Amino acid sequence: MAAFPKQYEENMKALLGEEGFCSYAATFEHPVRSGLRVNTLKITPQEFLERKEKEGKQDLRPVPWCPSGYYYEEETTEYSKHPDYAAGLYYLQEPSAMAPAAILPVKEGDHVLDLCAAPGGKSTYLAAKLGSKGVLVSNDISPSRAKALLKNLELTGTMRAVVLSEAPYALSKRFPDQFDKILVDAPCSGEGMFHKEPDIMKNWEQYGNEYYAKLQREILPAAYQMLKPGGMLLYSTCTFHPMEDEQMILDFTKDHPDMKLLPIRKVGGMEDGHPEWTDDPSREDLRMCARFWPQKLEGQGHFTALLQKEGKPSGSDAFTMGMTDLRGAFSSSDLKLFENWCQENLKRSWQKILPKDGYLSKIGTMLYYSPIPQGSLKGLRVLRCGILLGELKKDRFEPSQAFAMTLTKQDVIKIADLPVGSDSVKRYLKGETLTGEYEDGWNLVLADGYPLGWGKAVRGILKNKYLKGWIQN
């Protein structure tokens, strides 16, 4: 049996009983379940399965609570080092962690906030559900973690994301009643991840549950302030203690009586919440919450609660109210450089490739296309608003890695489509120059049809333009 902190073992036995605790502890004797989630912005689950079958991979099984999620049996490196991962066709994610974004009913056109978003697993799922309309604001208070979040969102090819690094209370002052859907994957004591990441036990011994419960009690009211009347909030943790789960929801709804719990469909071994573990056992609505126990399903420990704010939205939009110049600071000569590049390299005009409701803007020498005006975020720590299209230099435009990830094979005139298992793909992802029959100029480099990045060819030599920070060793 795994060695647990004494107090933790006592807590778990109080919840599960002696026999239930033994069943839970026995899960530590088996490998942690691995999962991936298909990025439906680029490929359908069926297309992905067919692609893997051609490679001879037969190890993928569906995750019950996630329509685009799959368990796999291979070593993680088989998928993390695969060119399809570099092409953004899937995200490696612990299976239970797929549930919060799966449960939150995001639809195209929504304004969505992922408040504690790094490293981006849930944000990338929300972006896929959002599609080509609406806005996803992905925030993490840690600037370093927000950088990882940005990279993962760029890999997906989303054009609707805004990446911020702010404290929740600061955002709540800026964006009251702004969001249709909010996901709060709260910082927690991490008890549900002890098997996957044993070092978290040391963190638990140092901080316990109360430390994180205090953070959660600060974050939830800020999220409430930003949720539109009629909007939905999904609260989740990867811990078991009722203090951070049912009791947290009980206290929050007492303080905010217009927040009502909604039922979560229990599939794949998910279990109801437990009002008897709170100081008000009569609150039967807490059974609408969902618990993920590793001894009862294929995944790690998790807790989710879906709530809705009563009332009707006002229709106001904090992203555009008071904005006079929605275009941003770029000149006609800047626009001409960009449009000239597009005419030379794209099969369609940029207006037909990029979403219709976006804004071109220039910051320094960089050109962006954003789902909201850059000016609406003034004063906030912004890592990215929309996508970085590229850099405007003295006499030319150079496209970015992020722009490449939003395009398809059908969008670009010149392509270098490399076999996914080839040495050329491996060399490209290592940042090496390639030689071959490449047409002069900008080439979109693909792995069997899906973009990896740019290359610029001169007389059969393809200069590698893959982003240096993404290069695989």
RODO-2510 file (C-alpha; in nm, 4 decimals, decimal comma):
residues 473
     n   res          X          Y          Z
     1     m     0,0000     0,0000     0,0000
     2     a     0,1210     0,3515    -0,0796
     3     a     0,2627     0,5547     0,2070
     4     f     0,0288     0,8476     0,2775
     5     p     0,0608     1,1330     0,5287
     6     k    -0,1065     1,0185     0,8494
     7     q    -0,3609     1,3007     0,8618
     8     y    -0,4515     1,2478     0,4974
     9     e    -0,5119     0,8767     0,5550
    10     e    -0,7363     0,9543     0,8516
    11     n    -0,9317     1,2087     0,6445
    12     m    -0,9845     0,9626     0,3607
    13     k    -1,0948     0,6822     0,5940
    14     a    -1,3496     0,9212     0,7455
    15     l    -1,4957     0,9740     0,3956
    16     l    -1,4640     0,6242     0,2509
    17     g    -1,4509     0,3900     0,5475
    18     e    -1,1783     0,1312     0,5968
    19     e    -1,2781    -0,0871     0,3033
    20     g    -1,3305     0,2062     0,0674
    21     f    -0,9934     0,3503     0,1600
    22     c    -0,8238     0,0182     0,0863
    23     s    -0,9860     0,0165    -0,2598
    24     y    -0,8623     0,3700    -0,3172
    25     a    -0,5092     0,2911    -0,1977
    26     a    -0,4975    -0,0152    -0,4233
    27     t    -0,5210     0,2079    -0,7311
    28     f    -0,1650     0,3252    -0,6575
    29     e    -0,0419    -0,0237    -0,7444
    30     h    -0,1501     0,0196    -1,1077
    31     p    -0,0232     0,2558    -1,3799
    32     v    -0,1817     0,5977    -1,4085
    33     r    -0,4291     0,6179    -1,6965
    34     s    -0,3013     0,8304    -1,9857
    35     g    -0,5263     1,0310    -2,2133
    36     l    -0,5348     1,2593    -2,5134
    37     r    -0,8052     1,4898    -2,6430
    38     v    -0,8491     1,5481    -3,0151
    39     n    -0,8409     1,9136    -3,1227
    40     t    -1,1645     1,9490    -3,3173
    41     l    -1,0550     2,2873    -3,4539
    42     k    -0,8263     2,0897    -3,6848
    43     i    -0,9594     1,7350    -3,7167
    44     t    -1,2650     1,5303    -3,6185
    45     p    -1,2285     1,2395    -3,3751
    46     q    -1,3213     0,9947    -3,6531
    47     e    -1,0610     1,1402    -3,8891
    48     f    -0,8030     1,1214    -3,6125
    49     l    -0,8800     0,7567    -3,5383
    50     e    -0,8517     0,6703    -3,9063
    51     r    -0,5189     0,8549    -3,9215
    52     k    -0,3864     0,6549    -3,6262
    53     e    -0,5119     0,3265    -3,7708
    54     k    -0,3050     0,3908    -4,0830
    55     e    -0,0018     0,4084    -3,8521
    56     g    -0,1001     0,0771    -3,6944
    57     k    -0,2060     0,2262    -3,3586
    58     q    -0,4931     0,0324    -3,2026
    59     d    -0,4613     0,1454    -2,8404
    60     l    -0,7164     0,4294    -2,8313
    61     r    -1,0365     0,3884    -2,6246
    62     p    -1,3013     0,6587    -2,5695
    63     v    -1,3225     0,8550    -2,2436
    64     p    -1,6911     0,8349    -2,1357
    65     w    -1,7330     1,1967    -2,0284
    66     c    -1,5425     1,3584    -2,3181
    67     p    -1,6607     1,3116    -2,6805
    68     s    -1,3132     1,3905    -2,8167
    69     g    -1,1112     1,2190    -2,5419
    70     y    -0,9281     0,8861    -2,5593
    71     y    -0,7277     0,6631    -2,3299
    72     y    -0,4057     0,5263    -2,4722
    73     e    -0,1740     0,2475    -2,3614
    74     e     0,1491     0,3489    -2,5369
    75     e     0,4357     0,5255    -2,3613
    76     t     0,3628     0,8979    -2,3317
    77     t     0,6620     0,9811    -2,5513
    78     e     0,4945     0,7934    -2,8379
    79     y     0,2414     1,0748    -2,8454
    80     s     0,4332     1,3721    -2,7034
    81     k     0,7121     1,3369    -2,9632
    82     h     0,4814     1,2568    -3,2537
    83     p     0,4567     1,5170    -3,5352
    84     d     0,0772     1,5202    -3,4943
    85     y     0,1290     1,6657    -3,1475
    86     a     0,3468     1,9407    -3,2969
    87     a     0,0702     1,9990    -3,5522
    88     g    -0,1790     2,0577    -3,2699
    89     l    -0,4041     1,7656    -3,3603
    90     y    -0,4409     1,6638    -2,9951
    91     y    -0,3577     1,7637    -2,6407
    92     l    -0,2223     1,5206    -2,3822
    93     q    -0,4512     1,5424    -2,0806
    94     e    -0,5294     1,3344    -1,7750
    95     p    -0,8737     1,1803    -1,8474
    96     s    -1,0604     1,3190    -1,5440
    97     a    -0,9196     1,6655    -1,6175
    98     m    -1,1105     1,6617    -1,9472
    99     a    -1,4427     1,6695    -1,7617
   100     p    -1,4761     2,0363    -1,6503
   101     a    -1,4536     2,1839    -2,0008
   102     a    -1,6646     1,8967    -2,1354
   103     i    -1,9404     1,9668    -1,8825
   104     l    -1,9489     2,3469    -1,9247
   105     p    -2,1955     2,3981    -2,2157
   106     v    -1,9989     2,6447    -2,4273
   107     k    -2,1454     2,7353    -2,7659
   108     e    -2,0208     2,9420    -3,0595
   109     g    -2,0473     3,3146    -2,9954
   110     d    -2,0125     3,2917    -2,6165
   111     h    -1,7840     3,5122    -2,4110
   112     v    -1,5911     3,2560    -2,2057
   113     l    -1,3439     3,3001    -1,9199
   114     d    -1,0993     3,0368    -1,7983
   115     l    -0,9902     3,2094    -1,4804
   116     c    -0,7085     2,9816    -1,3581
   117     a    -0,6080     2,8473    -1,6968
   118     a    -0,2412     2,7370    -1,7076
   119     p    -0,1030     2,5174    -1,8521
   120     g    -0,3984     2,5235    -2,0908
   121     g    -0,5602     2,1810    -2,1110
   122     k    -0,9050     2,3116    -2,0308
   123     s    -0,8603     2,6333    -2,2304
   124     t    -0,7658     2,4428    -2,5443
   125     y    -1,0838     2,2377    -2,5063
   126     l    -1,2944     2,5499    -2,4525
   127     a    -1,1361     2,7064    -2,7624
   128     a    -1,2344     2,4010    -2,9671
   129     k    -1,5937     2,4216    -2,8407
   130     l    -1,6063     2,7937    -2,9135
   131     g    -1,5049     2,7418    -3,2760
   132     s    -1,4714     3,0509    -3,4933
   133     k    -1,7019     3,2869    -3,3027
   134     g    -1,7021     3,4483    -2,9615
   135     v    -1,4136     3,5204    -2,7237
   136     l    -1,2103     3,3032    -2,4891
   137     v    -1,0206     3,4886    -2,2165
   138     s    -0,7609     3,2569    -2,0653
   139     n    -0,6031     3,3939    -1,7511
   140     d    -0,3396     3,2787    -1,5074
   141     i    -0,1986     3,4892    -1,2267
   142     s     0,1521     3,3485    -1,2863
   143     p     0,3238     3,5132    -1,5878
   144     s     0,5577     3,2157    -1,6367
   145     r     0,2709     2,9669    -1,6364
   146     a     0,0725     3,1958    -1,8673
   147     k     0,3518     3,1635    -2,1258
   148     a     0,2973     2,7861    -2,1379
   149     l    -0,0745     2,8542    -2,1675
   150     l    -0,0114     3,0808    -2,4659
   151     k     0,1968     2,8203    -2,6483
   152     n    -0,0663     2,5505    -2,6002
   153     l    -0,3395     2,7784    -2,7328
   154     e    -0,1272     2,8728    -3,0341
   155     l    -0,0763     2,5028    -3,1096
   156     t    -0,4533     2,4564    -3,1355
   157     g    -0,4826     2,7185    -3,4089
   158     t    -0,7501     2,9157    -3,2262
   159     m    -0,8057     3,2749    -3,3379
   160     r    -1,0466     3,3622    -3,0571
   161     a    -0,8236     3,3573    -2,7478
   162     v    -0,7017     3,6392    -2,5252
   163     v    -0,4252     3,5413    -2,2812
   164     l    -0,3899     3,7482    -1,9635
   165     s    -0,1923     3,7257    -1,6407
   166     e    -0,3931     3,9022    -1,3726
   167     a    -0,5312     3,8429    -1,0255
   168     p    -0,8994     3,7445    -1,0390
   169     y    -1,0097     4,0435    -0,8297
   170     a    -0,8419     4,2823    -1,0768
   171     l    -1,0297     4,1257    -1,3661
   172     s    -1,3584     4,1395    -1,1756
   173     k    -1,3292     4,5169    -1,1468
   174     r    -1,2641     4,5455    -1,5176
   175     f    -1,5222     4,3028    -1,6560
   176     p    -1,8385     4,2954    -1,4435
   177     d    -2,1257     4,0859    -1,5863
   178     q    -1,9198     4,0171    -1,8988
   179     f    -1,9003     3,6408    -1,9487
   180     d    -2,1605     3,3858    -2,0562
   181     k    -1,9532     3,0951    -1,9254
   182     i    -1,6743     3,0847    -1,6658
   183     l    -1,4531     2,7943    -1,5719
   184     v    -1,2840     2,8071    -1,2316
   185     d    -1,0401     2,5185    -1,2122
   186     a    -0,9355     2,6349    -0,8703
   187     p    -0,5917     2,6004    -0,7133
   188     c    -0,6344     2,3156    -0,4662
   189     s    -0,4507     2,0759    -0,2373
   190     g    -0,4227     1,8251    -0,5231
   191     e    -0,5168     1,5093    -0,3315
   192     g    -0,6607     1,3561    -0,6467
   193     m    -0,3202     1,3792    -0,8166
   194     f    -0,1099     1,2030    -0,5494
   195     h    -0,0792     0,8943    -0,7700
   196     k     0,0162     1,0856    -1,0849
   197     e     0,2450     1,3340    -0,9075
   198     p     0,3650     1,1969    -0,5695
   199     d     0,5542     1,5174    -0,4872
   200     i     0,2181     1,6881    -0,4327
   201     m     0,1964     1,4940    -0,1029
   202     k     0,4817     1,7061     0,0339
   203     n     0,2934     2,0188    -0,0679
   204     w    -0,0168     1,8854     0,1072
   205     e     0,1789     1,8219     0,4254
   206     q     0,3096     2,1788     0,4156
   207     y    -0,0154     2,3613     0,3336
   208     g    -0,3058     2,1236     0,3993
   209     n    -0,6579     2,2063     0,2825
   210     e    -0,7334     2,5355     0,4566
   211     y    -0,4637     2,7262     0,2666
   212     y    -0,6272     2,6425    -0,0662
   213     a    -0,9805     2,6835     0,0651
   214     k    -0,8889     3,0433     0,1489
   215     l    -0,7766     3,1018    -0,2107
   216     q    -1,0959     2,9438    -0,3431
   217     r    -1,3072     3,1688    -0,1198
   218     e    -1,1342     3,4682    -0,2804
   219     i    -1,1557     3,3461    -0,6401
   220     l    -1,5211     3,2388    -0,6539
   221     p    -1,6702     3,5811    -0,5636
   222     a    -1,4498     3,7436    -0,8290
   223     a    -1,5787     3,4947    -1,0858
   224     y    -1,9348     3,5677    -0,9711
   225     q    -1,8857     3,9387    -1,0395
   226     m    -1,7787     3,8652    -1,3985
   227     l    -2,0605     3,6200    -1,4778
   228     k    -2,3570     3,7556    -1,6715
   229     p    -2,7050     3,7022    -1,5285
   230     g    -2,8177     3,3767    -1,6867
   231     g    -2,4558     3,2680    -1,7292
   232     m    -2,3016     2,9421    -1,6083
   233     l    -1,9990     2,8775    -1,3889
   234     l    -1,8146     2,5468    -1,3654
   235     y    -1,6114     2,5015    -1,0467
   236     s    -1,3622     2,2176    -1,0292
   237     t    -1,0806     2,0856    -0,8140
   238     c    -0,8551     1,7819    -0,8232
   239     t    -0,8951     1,7127    -0,4532
   240     f    -1,1212     1,5048    -0,2292
   241     h    -1,1660     1,7081     0,0889
   242     p    -1,5228     1,8438     0,1284
   243     m    -1,3778     2,1714     0,2603
   244     e    -1,2626     2,2483    -0,0945
   245     d    -1,5544     2,0752    -0,2672
   246     e    -1,9138     2,0422    -0,1386
   247     q    -1,8595     2,2741     0,1576
   248     m    -1,7054     2,5361    -0,0682
   249     i    -2,0091     2,5235    -0,2989
   250     l    -2,2457     2,5273    -0,0026
   251     d    -2,0847     2,8413     0,1442
   252     f    -2,0640     3,0107    -0,1951
   253     t    -2,4321     2,9568    -0,2746
   254     k    -2,5332     3,0774     0,0725
   255     d    -2,3415     3,3994     0,0105
   256     h    -2,4783     3,4233    -0,3456
   257     p    -2,8347     3,2866    -0,3337
   258     d    -2,8908     3,3693    -0,7017
   259     m    -2,6412     3,0967    -0,7940
   260     k    -2,8221     2,7673    -0,8429
   261     l    -2,6682     2,4248    -0,8929
   262     l    -2,7439     2,2428    -1,2169
   263     p    -2,7388     1,8637    -1,2586
   264     i    -2,4346     1,6956    -1,4122
   265     r    -2,4989     1,3773    -1,6065
   266     k    -2,3046     1,0990    -1,4331
   267     v    -2,1271     0,8665    -1,6759
   268     g    -1,8343     0,6273    -1,6654
   269     g    -1,8381     0,5798    -1,2883
   270     m    -1,8852     0,9427    -1,1800
   271     e    -2,0535     0,9757    -0,8397
   272     d    -2,2930     1,2273    -0,6844
   273     g    -2,1766     1,4937    -0,4435
   274     h    -2,2188     1,4322    -0,0692
   275     p    -2,4228     1,6864     0,1301
   276     e    -2,3724     1,4691     0,4408
   277     w    -2,0057     1,5741     0,4359
   278     t    -2,1008     1,9412     0,4900
   279     d    -2,2390     2,1383     0,7837
   280     d    -2,5829     2,1346     0,6160
   281     p    -2,6734     1,7735     0,5227
   282     s    -3,0201     1,8884     0,4160
   283     r    -2,8804     2,0549     0,1022
   284     e    -2,9807     1,7750    -0,1330
   285     d    -2,8954     1,9901    -0,4363
   286     l    -2,5269     1,9230    -0,3599
   287     r    -2,5820     1,5750    -0,5018
   288     m    -2,5892     1,7446    -0,8424
   289     c    -2,2128     1,7896    -0,8113
   290     a    -1,9896     1,5171    -0,9540
   291     r    -1,7031     1,3304    -0,7895
   292     f    -1,4371     1,1300    -0,9700
   293     w    -1,2885     0,8493    -0,7600
   294     p    -0,9950     0,6588    -0,9138
   295     q    -1,1180     0,3319    -0,7614
   296     k    -1,4504     0,3723    -0,9449
   297     l    -1,3480     0,5011    -1,2873
   298     e    -1,0528     0,5280    -1,5237
   299     g    -0,9048     0,8585    -1,4145
   300     q    -0,7621     1,0517    -1,1219
   301     g    -0,9528     1,2296    -0,8476
   302     h    -1,1684     1,5278    -0,9417
   303     f    -1,4702     1,7296    -0,8293
   304     t    -1,7004     1,9444    -1,0442
   305     a    -2,0029     2,1662    -0,9776
   306     l    -2,2074     2,3479    -1,2445
   307     l    -2,3960     2,6611    -1,1365
   308     q    -2,6128     2,9198    -1,3100
   309     k    -2,6735     3,2816    -1,2153
   310     e    -3,0369     3,3847    -1,2113
   311     g    -3,1587     3,6722    -1,4277
   312     k    -3,1206     3,7935    -1,7846
   313     p    -2,8071     3,9491    -1,9379
   314     s    -2,8061     4,3258    -1,9959
   315     g    -2,6490     4,3035    -2,3419
   316     s    -2,3625     4,5411    -2,2543
   317     d    -2,0149     4,4547    -2,3816
   318     a    -1,7181     4,5680    -2,1716
   319     f    -1,4831     4,4755    -2,4548
   320     t    -1,6159     4,7417    -2,6931
   321     m    -1,8010     5,0004    -2,4808
   322     g    -1,6489     5,3461    -2,5194
   323     m    -1,4068     5,2362    -2,7910
   324     t    -1,3740     5,4943    -3,0670
   325     d    -1,0966     5,3408    -3,2798
   326     l    -1,1535     4,9680    -3,3010
   327     r    -0,8909     4,9036    -3,5663
   328     g    -0,5690     4,9711    -3,3773
   329     a    -0,2658     5,1736    -3,4794
   330     f    -0,1517     5,0550    -3,8215
   331     s    -0,0993     5,2574    -4,1363
   332     s    -0,2087     5,2061    -4,4941
   333     s     0,1503     5,1147    -4,5844
   334     d     0,1505     4,8493    -4,3087
   335     l    -0,1718     4,7078    -4,4455
   336     k    -0,0298     4,7078    -4,7982
   337     l     0,2766     4,5047    -4,6889
   338     f     0,0494     4,2477    -4,5248
   339     e    -0,1927     4,2322    -4,8172
   340     n     0,0898     4,1990    -5,0693
   341     w     0,2240     3,8992    -4,8795
   342     c    -0,1241     3,7464    -4,8639
   343     q    -0,1784     3,7921    -5,2381
   344     e     0,1554     3,6222    -5,3135
   345     n     0,1131     3,3322    -5,0706
   346     l    -0,2534     3,2649    -4,9961
   347     k    -0,5169     3,1178    -5,2250
   348     r    -0,7880     3,3358    -5,0749
   349     s    -0,7936     3,6876    -4,9312
   350     w    -0,7088     3,7171    -4,5649
   351     q    -1,0598     3,8526    -4,5009
   352     k    -1,2023     3,5155    -4,6082
   353     i    -0,9535     3,3109    -4,4059
   354     l    -0,9671     3,5051    -4,0777
   355     p    -1,2941     3,5488    -3,8824
   356     k    -1,5078     3,8376    -4,0064
   357     d    -1,5580     4,0033    -3,6678
   358     g    -1,1915     4,0628    -3,5768
   359     y    -0,9651     4,3654    -3,5554
   360     l    -0,6249     4,4222    -3,7156
   361     s    -0,3846     4,6032    -3,4862
   362     k    -0,0159     4,6793    -3,4643
   363     i     0,1980     4,6810    -3,1507
   364     g     0,5556     4,7811    -3,2166
   365     t     0,6409     4,6006    -3,5389
   366     m     0,3990     4,3117    -3,4767
   367     l     0,0667     4,2714    -3,6550
   368     y    -0,2218     4,1030    -3,4728
   369     y    -0,5727     3,9922    -3,5547
   370     s    -0,7892     4,0018    -3,2441
   371     p    -1,1435     3,8974    -3,1497
   372     i    -1,1739     4,2163    -2,9400
   373     p    -1,0062     4,5576    -2,9673
   374     q    -0,6574     4,5661    -2,8163
   375     g    -0,7497     4,8978    -2,6526
   376     s    -1,0183     4,7328    -2,4384
   377     l    -0,7406     4,5587    -2,2431
   378     k    -0,5364     4,8701    -2,1672
   379     g    -0,3719     4,8520    -1,8243
   380     l    -0,3869     4,4721    -1,8016
   381     r    -0,0976     4,2277    -1,8368
   382     v    -0,1684     4,0940    -2,1858
   383     l     0,0408     3,8135    -2,3308
   384     r    -0,1667     3,7914    -2,6457
   385     c    -0,4917     3,9253    -2,7832
   386     g    -0,5994     3,7045    -3,0717
   387     i    -0,3254     3,5741    -3,2998
   388     l     0,0115     3,7194    -3,3892
   389     l     0,0026     3,7294    -3,7689
   390     g     0,3651     3,8262    -3,8077
   391     e     0,6148     4,1090    -3,8165
   392     l     0,6065     4,4206    -4,0330
   393     k     0,9595     4,5013    -4,1371
   394     k     1,0887     4,7919    -4,3464
   395     d     0,9849     4,6535    -4,6827
   396     r     0,8091     4,3245    -4,6127
   397     f     0,5826     4,1188    -4,3894
   398     e     0,7077     3,7953    -4,2290
   399     p     0,4416     3,5486    -4,1063
   400     s     0,4480     3,4007    -3,7573
   401     q     0,4386     3,0460    -3,6234
   402     a     0,0979     3,1200    -3,4709
   403     f    -0,0391     3,2264    -3,8113
   404     a     0,0842     2,9007    -3,9665
   405     m    -0,1064     2,6994    -3,7039
   406     t    -0,4374     2,8663    -3,7968
   407     l    -0,4101     2,7820    -4,1676
   408     t    -0,4968     2,4721    -4,3665
   409     k    -0,3361     2,3012    -4,6617
   410     q    -0,6066     2,4510    -4,8834
   411     d    -0,5288     2,8110    -4,7769
   412     v    -0,1677     2,8365    -4,8977
   413     i    -0,0238     2,8408    -5,2507
   414     k     0,3120     2,6759    -5,1784
   415     i     0,3313     2,3795    -4,9462
   416     a     0,5932     2,1273    -4,8379
   417     d     0,3845     1,8268    -4,7387
   418     l     0,6159     1,5769    -4,5680
   419     p     0,5318     1,2167    -4,4720
   420     v     0,4497     1,2133    -4,1017
   421     g     0,7036     0,9435    -4,0177
   422     s     0,9815     1,0768    -4,2385
   423     d     1,3282     1,1890    -4,1418
   424     s     1,2477     1,5255    -4,3042
   425     v     0,9710     1,5931    -4,0508
   426     k     1,2029     1,5071    -3,7629
   427     r     1,4722     1,7354    -3,9007
   428     y     1,2260     2,0195    -3,9546
   429     l     1,1027     1,9986    -3,5942
   430     k     1,4659     2,0144    -3,4805
   431     g     1,5081     2,3417    -3,6683
   432     e     1,7267     2,2037    -3,9479
   433     t     1,7428     2,3203    -4,3093
   434     l     1,5883     2,0854    -4,5672
   435     t     1,6795     2,0234    -4,9288
   436     g     1,4469     1,8969    -5,1999
   437     e     1,2116     2,0038    -5,4753
   438     y     1,0630     2,3036    -5,2976
   439     e     0,9125     2,5967    -5,4848
   440     d     1,0912     2,9254    -5,4161
   441     g     0,9288     3,1471    -5,1536
   442     w     0,7232     3,0915    -4,8408
   443     n     0,6150     2,7289    -4,7979
   444     l     0,3718     2,6022    -4,5358
   445     v     0,5405     2,2886    -4,3993
   446     l     0,2949     2,0072    -4,3267
   447     a     0,3035     1,6586    -4,1797
   448     d     0,0689     1,4548    -4,3973
   449     g    -0,1602     1,7473    -4,4566
   450     y    -0,1451     1,9376    -4,1251
   451     p     0,0668     2,2515    -4,0668
   452     l     0,3823     2,2472    -3,8553
   453     g     0,5175     2,5918    -3,9463
   454     w     0,6899     2,7912    -4,2192
   455     g     0,9908     2,7398    -4,4410
   456     k     1,1349     2,9747    -4,7019
   457     a     1,2773     2,8055    -5,0099
   458     v     1,5541     2,9308    -5,2385
   459     r     1,6691     2,7047    -5,5244
   460     g     1,5627     2,3830    -5,3528
   461     i     1,6934     2,4738    -5,0069
   462     l     1,4196     2,5225    -4,7477
   463     k     1,5314     2,7597    -4,4753
   464     n     1,3672     2,6538    -4,1520
   465     k     1,1326     2,9127    -3,9975
   466     y     1,0014     2,6900    -3,7184
   467     l     0,9755     2,8921    -3,3976
   468     k     1,2964     2,8444    -3,2006
   469     g     1,1175     2,8096    -2,8683
   470     w     0,9198     2,5144    -3,0051
   471     i     1,2164     2,3177    -3,1444
   472     q     1,2245     1,9515    -3,0321
   473     n     1,5497     1,8104    -2,9022
***
